């Protein structure tokens, strides 16, 4: 006999299932300081692919120090199946073992659950002769607000100003334990997934309002730092602090303040290991030993990691240099946009592990403020940078 097997999935919107508002994440701040949190949600319902991307914004290191990340989710899945005997020679008794799997995965996170059901035995009539050749199975709630959660201290992949994509996986499988191969199975799995990503972070110490234009640029295997101070005031020294995880910083350089006037400061750093993430901040220490900090800047040697564009000169005329925080590979769409949102110029450039691109604007635009939008077609990541033209 010929084997018949069909799986059909249809959509439905389910009623809401609650997600607990409080987590038990074991996160802490240095010196017993109170910890803060940022909450994001990504909800999906109806027909869900076996792999469903969950996109969240990364944690901006300028906000504070990320201590840990917690992903939690509530899953409700309702299953309906129609089982049909296609055997025209006799009645057949069918029985099956059905397994449903659901899980969340991401950097430092892998948490899931499964459920088993036995359906049958069903005595189904002879095809084309008996009226009772089919049976409807369900609706059966496989997962009812099944809660999954995990916390990770692997925070580096979650730090930046772009997005991070986690994955929700769900799938069902069956094993016929009685019957034969001449059947048809139509399955409809309807799900609702309420997911929640929480960043637990520690506030930065007071930010300095005199440290401006702090940039971190890569030149081959060297990282160049530059910052500008509008007024050194009571500053005594500027310390460059480095971190490989975005949390634990240590000083790698110290420069004496040049005075009360506006000044530029430069520092070059060559990391011992390439391919990892690098985080920098400037610590300003005054004559009384009190400290203030710049925002944190991230840079990566990994291909297509953090894009974070810096455009210079800025203000510019027609010729620009675009610097990326990590090597970019793929086709880059570059658009010059005015403040009304109109695209004035479009350029497509091919990049192969480039951290710097040269761009010449086709037309001389009027003096004013514009936006330069850069998008990597391969990764989908894009950045928008304010640009002044003169």
Buried (B, 14 or more C-beta within 10 A) or exposed (E): EEEEEEEEBEEBEBEEBEBEEEBEBEBBBEEEEEBBEBEBEBBBBEEBEEEBEBEBBBBBBBBBBBBBBBBBBBBBBBBBBBBBBBBEEEBBEBBBBBBBBBBBBBBBBEBBBEBEBEBBEBEBBBBEEEEEBBBEBBEBBBBEBBBBBBBBBEBBBBBBBBEBEBBBBBBBEBEBEEBBEBBBBBBBBBBBBBBBBBBBBBEBBEEBEBBEEBEBBBEEEEBBBBBBBEBBBBBBBBBBBBBBBBBEBEEBBEBEBBEEEEBEBEBEBEBEEEEBBBBBBBBBBBEEEEEBBBBBBBBBBEBBBBBBBBBEEBEBEEEBBBBBBBBBBBEBBBBBBBEEEEEEBEBEBEBEEBBBBEBEBEEEBEEEEBBBBBBBEBBEBBBEBEBEBE
